[in-house]
Amino acid sequence: MRPGGYRGWLLRLVIAFGFAQGAVSMARPAVSYRALALGADERAVGVIAGVYALLPLFAAVPLGRRTDHGRCAPLLPVGVVLISGGCALSGVANSLWAMALWSGVMGLGHLCFVIGSQSLVARQSEPHEQDRNFGHFTIGAALGQLMGPIAAGALIGGDDRVGTSALALIVAGGVAAVAFTSLWRIEHRRTASASRPDKGDRVPVRGILRTRGVPAGIFISLAVLSATDILTAYLPVVGEHRGIAPSMIGVLLSLRAAATIACRLVLTPLLRLLGRTLLLTVTCLLAAVLCAGIALPVPVWALAVVLVALGFCLGVGQPLSMTTVVQAAPDDARSTALALRLTGNRLGQVAAPAAAGMIAGVAGVAAPFVMLGVLLLVSSGVALRSPGEPEGAGGEKAQGVPRARRRGVALRRRSDI
């Protein structure tokens, strides 16, 4: 089987990611509802949502360095254990600080799983297959985001929000554990052994960040993930203020995820039609307008239409930003570059919910979505100025990637940071 083939390892990775992401997507709104039931206000919900990303913020780059100089697969079961434990322990926690702590553990587990799996896709895919394989890989995330909120909405309700939200979190822990069934021998031995450069020969982090294309990919990913994250954490708060039932909020979030899946299924023809740069620019611009539209007091059916369109637009940013970062980075620093992208994601997940909480406390619960609109508008400008997609049959420009590699070789002479 050739390394980039979809058969076997990638299909099993999509399935495992679907269960892991499904557990997280089920747990995030359940944590918000449980925090509200325990007496949290909008600011406290924002803080708890931010703590989810706090531990990963400091752990991403060391984990990426480790993966560049070793195997990817061991991070996957570690991530599943932490996700499962974080979900279940959030369900039995009876204080806001304990919920914040276990939410951070859940976020650290998600980071481990994502770094390991993204590095696996980068290593076991040919350059011209990376857009496609990253797009297929992120279908697993979208499937989890589709099913998780529906399951959470079905379990949470009635007068006992404390009890039903706890049940949803414990069930989410069990869902995460199912991911173990797809992880057996998922990494090719020849890929693992071929991906171990000399540990003393490291590209400096500063040099990776200066590589053309890497900062753009990081910022676009940050903006898109912040939008997805605040939608998941704050749509329940909007629903509470507008009288929308938790079950309907779950359906709305799942409609958004279904539209993301649809987008990624047609990503290849969209790339052929528009090209990577124009596709990123247009979808980020449309997402900015749609995010701001959530702030309007529209009926539920109109909100559903907005979320479907928004989900389709947000589906482009994550897989294409992965390919942008991987193809721009030096070969022996790809996992670190992906980890830097995830560090940017987690920075957005810390700062955006905290800012959303402050804005919601001052200007109302719909105001954070206006903030997201501004962030996505800026990301559309960044996408417009980012490097174009690689050319040629191999999907790799003859000069672009080797130039980044040569820069990486030169930068190794400098001290790391």
C-alpha positions in Angstrom: 0.0 0.0 0.0 1.5 3.4 -1.0 1.9 5.9 1.9 -0.7 8.3 0.7 -3.4 5.8 0.1 -6.8 6.4 1.7 -7.3 2.7 2.3 -6.8 1.5 5.9 -5.0 3.9 8.1 -6.7 7.2 7.0 -10.2 5.7 7.2 -9.5 4.3 10.7 -8.0 7.7 11.7 -11.2 9.5 10.5 -13.3 7.1 12.6 -11.2 7.5 15.7 -11.2 11.3 15.3 -14.9 11.2 14.8 -15.4 9.6 18.3 -12.8 11.8 20.0 -14.2 15.0 18.5 -17.8 13.8 19.1 -17.0 13.4 22.8 -15.5 16.9 23.0 -18.3 18.5 21.0 -20.8 16.8 23.3 -18.9 17.9 26.4 -18.4 21.6 25.5 -22.0 22.6 25.5 -22.7 20.3 28.4 -20.0 22.1 30.4 -21.6 25.4 29.6 -25.1 24.2 30.7 -23.6 22.6 33.9 -21.7 25.8 34.7 -24.9 27.9 34.3 -26.9 25.4 36.5 -24.2 25.7 39.2 -24.6 29.5 39.2 -22.1 30.8 36.6 -22.7 34.0 34.7 -21.6 34.8 31.1 -18.1 35.8 32.3 -17.6 32.6 34.2 -18.7 30.5 31.2 -16.1 32.4 29.1 -13.4 31.7 31.6 -14.2 28.0 31.8 -14.2 27.8 28.0 -10.9 29.5 27.9 -9.2 27.1 30.4 -10.0 24.3 28.0 -7.2 25.8 25.8 -4.8 27.0 28.5 -2.8 23.8 29.2 -2.5 23.0 25.5 -1.2 26.6 24.9 2.0 25.7 26.7 2.2 22.0 25.6 1.8 22.2 21.9 5.4 23.1 20.7 7.1 20.5 23.0 4.8 17.8 21.8 5.4 18.9 18.2 9.2 18.7 18.7 8.8 15.3 20.2 6.7 14.1 17.2 9.2 15.5 14.7 11.9 13.3 16.2 9.8 10.2 17.0 6.5 8.4 16.3 3.1 10.1 16.0 0.9 7.1 17.1 1.7 7.1 20.9 0.1 10.5 21.2 -3.3 9.2 20.0 -4.1 6.8 23.0 -2.8 9.3 25.5 -5.1 11.9 24.0 -8.1 9.5 24.2 -7.4 8.8 27.9 -7.2 12.5 28.8 -10.3 13.4 26.8 -12.3 10.5 28.4 -11.1 11.3 31.9 -11.7 15.1 31.5 -15.2 14.6 30.3 -16.2 12.1 33.0 -14.6 14.1 35.8 -16.3 17.3 34.6 -19.5 15.5 35.1 -18.9 14.7 38.7 -17.3 18.0 39.6 -19.6 20.2 41.8 -17.6 23.5 41.7 -16.8 25.9 38.9 -13.0 25.8 39.6 -13.0 21.9 39.4 -15.0 22.1 36.1 -12.4 24.5 34.8 -9.6 22.2 35.8 -11.1 19.1 34.1 -12.0 21.2 31.1 -8.3 21.9 30.8 -7.4 18.2 31.0 -10.0 17.6 28.2 -8.3 20.3 26.1 -4.9 18.8 26.7 -6.1 15.4 25.5 -7.6 16.9 22.4 -4.3 18.6 21.6 -2.4 15.3 22.0 -4.8 13.5 19.7 -4.8 16.3 17.1 -1.0 16.8 17.0 -0.5 13.0 16.6 -3.1 12.6 13.9 -2.2 15.7 11.9 1.5 14.7 11.9 0.4 11.2 10.8 -1.5 12.6 7.8 1.4 14.9 6.8 3.9 12.0 6.9 1.8 9.3 5.2 0.4 11.5 2.4 2.2 12.5 -0.8 2.5 16.3 -1.3 -0.2 16.3 -4.1 -2.6 14.3 -1.8 -2.3 16.6 1.3 -5.3 18.9 0.5 -7.5 15.9 -0.1 -6.3 13.8 2.8 -6.4 16.7 5.3 -9.9 17.5 4.0 -11.0 13.8 4.5 -9.2 13.8 7.9 -11.2 16.8 9.1 -14.4 15.1 8.1 -13.9 13.0 11.3 -13.9 16.3 13.3 -17.0 17.5 11.5 -18.8 14.2 12.1 -18.0 14.5 15.8 -19.3 18.1 15.7 -22.4 16.9 14.0 -23.3 14.1 16.4 -22.0 15.5 19.7 -24.3 18.5 20.1 -27.4 16.4 19.1 -26.5 13.8 21.8 -25.9 16.6 24.4 -29.1 18.3 23.5 -31.0 15.0 23.8 -29.6 14.3 27.3 -29.8 17.8 28.8 -33.2 19.2 29.6 -35.9 19.4 32.2 -35.7 21.1 35.6 -32.6 19.1 36.7 -29.9 20.8 34.5 -27.2 19.8 37.0 -28.0 16.1 36.8 -28.7 15.9 33.1 -25.6 17.9 32.1 -23.5 15.5 34.4 -25.0 12.5 32.6 -24.1 14.0 29.2 -20.5 14.5 30.3 -20.1 11.0 31.6 -21.6 9.6 28.4 -19.1 11.8 26.5 -16.3 10.1 28.4 -17.5 6.7 27.2 -17.8 8.0 23.6 -14.2 9.1 23.6 -13.0 5.7 24.8 -14.5 4.0 21.7 -11.8 5.7 19.7 -9.3 3.1 21.0 -10.8 0.5 18.7 -9.4 2.2 15.5 -5.9 3.0 16.7 -4.2 -0.4 16.4 -1.0 -0.2 14.2 -2.2 2.9 12.5 1.3 4.2 11.8 3.5 2.6 9.1 6.8 1.3 10.5 8.7 2.6 7.4 7.1 6.0 7.8 8.0 6.2 11.5 11.6 5.2 10.9 12.1 7.5 8.0 10.8 10.5 10.0 13.5 10.6 12.6 16.1 13.2 11.9 19.1 13.9 14.2 17.7 15.3 17.4 20.5 17.9 17.5 19.5 19.2 14.0 16.5 21.3 14.8 15.0 24.2 12.9 14.5 27.2 15.2 10.9 28.1 16.1 11.6 31.7 15.2 12.7 30.5 11.8 9.6 28.4 11.2 7.4 31.4 12.1 9.3 33.6 9.6 8.8 31.1 6.8 6.4 32.6 4.2 3.0 31.0 4.4 3.3 29.7 8.0 2.0 32.9 9.8 -0.9 33.2 7.4 -1.9 29.6 7.9 -1.7 30.0 11.7 -3.8 33.2 11.8 -6.5 31.8 9.4 -6.8 28.7 11.5 -7.0 30.7 14.7 -9.8 32.8 13.3 -11.8 29.9 12.0 -11.4 27.8 15.1 -12.3 30.7 17.4 -15.5 31.1 15.5 -16.3 27.4 15.8 -15.4 27.4 19.5 -17.4 30.4 20.5 -20.4 29.1 18.5 -20.2 25.9 20.5 -19.7 27.6 23.9 -22.0 30.6 23.5 -24.9 29.4 21.3 -26.4 27.7 24.5 -26.1 31.1 26.3 -27.9 32.8 23.3 -30.5 30.1 23.4 -31.1 30.7 27.2 -31.7 34.4 26.5 -33.9 33.9 23.5 -35.9 31.0 24.9 -34.6 28.3 22.6 -34.6 24.8 24.1 -31.3 22.9 24.5 -32.5 20.2 22.1 -32.9 22.8 19.4 -29.5 24.4 20.1 -28.1 20.9 19.6 -29.8 20.6 16.3 -28.6 24.1 15.2 -25.0 23.2 16.1 -25.3 19.9 14.3 -26.6 21.6 11.2 -23.5 23.8 11.2 -21.3 20.7 11.4 -23.3 18.9 8.6 -22.6 21.9 6.3 -18.9 21.6 7.2 -18.9 18.0 6.2 -20.6 18.9 2.9 -18.0 21.5 2.3 -15.1 19.1 2.8 -16.7 16.5 0.6 -16.6 19.0 -2.3 -13.3 20.6 -1.4 -11.3 19.2 -4.3 -13.6 20.6 -7.0 -13.8 23.9 -5.2 -10.0 24.1 -5.2 -9.9 23.3 -8.9 -12.5 26.0 -9.6 -11.2 28.9 -7.4 -7.7 28.0 -6.2 -6.6 27.9 -2.5 -6.0 31.7 -2.0 -9.3 32.9 -3.5 -11.3 30.1 -1.8 -9.9 31.0 1.6 -10.4 34.7 1.0 -14.1 34.4 -0.1 -15.1 31.9 2.6 -13.5 33.9 5.4 -15.3 37.1 4.1 -18.7 35.4 3.9 -18.2 33.8 7.3 -17.5 37.3 8.8 -20.8 38.6 7.5 -22.7 35.4 8.7 -21.1 35.5 12.2 -22.2 39.1 12.6 -25.7 38.1 11.5 -26.1 35.7 14.5 -26.3 38.9 16.6 -29.6 39.8 15.0 -32.8 38.7 16.8 -33.9 36.5 13.9 -36.4 33.6 14.2 -35.0 30.0 14.7 -35.5 29.0 11.1 -33.4 32.0 9.9 -30.8 31.2 12.5 -30.6 27.7 11.1 -30.1 29.0 7.6 -27.3 31.3 8.8 -25.6 28.5 10.7 -25.7 26.2 7.6 -24.1 28.8 5.4 -21.6 29.6 8.1 -20.7 25.9 8.6 -20.0 25.6 4.9 -17.7 28.6 4.9 -15.9 27.6 8.0 -15.2 24.1 6.6 -12.6 25.4 4.2 -10.2 27.1 6.7 -8.9 24.2 8.8 -7.8 21.7 6.1 -6.3 24.3 3.8 -4.5 26.0 6.6 -2.9 22.6 7.5 -1.7 22.1 4.0 -0.4 25.7 3.8 1.6 25.3 7.0 2.9 21.8 6.1 4.0 22.7 2.6 5.7 26.0 3.7 7.6 24.4 6.7 11.0 22.6 6.3 10.6 18.8 6.0 12.1 18.0 9.4 10.0 20.6 11.3 6.5 19.8 9.9 5.1 18.5 13.2 6.5 21.6 15.0 4.9 23.9 12.4 1.6 22.1 12.9 2.1 22.4 16.7 2.7 26.2 16.3 -0.6 26.3 14.3 -2.3 24.5 17.1 -0.7 26.9 19.6 -2.2 29.7 17.7 -5.6 27.9 17.8 -5.3 27.5 21.5 -4.3 31.1 22.0 -7.5 32.0 20.2 -9.4 29.6 22.3 -8.1 31.2 25.5 -8.4 34.8 24.4 -11.6 34.7 22.3 -13.9 33.2 25.0 -12.5 35.5 27.6 -13.0 38.5 25.4 -16.4 37.1 24.5 -17.3 36.8 28.2 -16.4 40.4 28.8 -18.2 41.7 25.8 -21.3 39.6 26.6 -21.3 41.0 30.1 -21.2 44.6 28.8 -23.0 44.6 25.4 -25.2 41.4 25.6 -24.8 37.8 24.7 -25.0 38.3 20.9 -22.1 40.8 20.9 -19.3 38.2 20.8 -20.5 37.1 17.3 -19.9 40.6 16.0 -16.3 40.3 17.4 -15.9 37.1 15.5 -17.1 38.8 12.3 -14.3 41.3 12.7 -11.7 38.6 13.3 -12.8 36.7 10.2 -12.8 39.8 8.2 -9.2 40.4 9.1 -8.4 36.7 8.2 -9.9 37.2 4.8 -7.4 40.0 4.2 -4.6 37.7 5.4 -5.7 34.9 3.1 -5.7 37.3 0.1 -2.0 38.2 0.8 -0.9 34.6 1.6 1.1 32.5 -1.0 -0.8 30.9 -3.8 -1.3 27.2 -4.1 1.5 25.1 -5.4 1.7 24.4 -9.1 2.5 21.3 -11.1 1.3 17.8 -11.2 2.8 17.0 -7.9 0.9 19.8 -6.2 4.1 21.4 -5.2 5.7 24.6 -6.7 9.1 23.9 -8.0 10.7 26.8 -6.1 8.4 27.5 -3.1 9.0 24.5 -0.9 12.7 23.9 -1.6 13.2 27.6 -0.7 11.6 27.0 2.6 13.7 24.0 3.1 16.9 25.9 2.3 15.9 28.6 4.7 15.3 25.9 7.3 18.8 24.5 6.8 20.4 28.0 7.2 18.3 28.7 10.2 19.6 25.6 12.0 22.9 27.4 12.5 21.1 29.8 14.9 20.1 29.0 18.5 16.6 27.7 19.1 14.0 29.6 21.2 
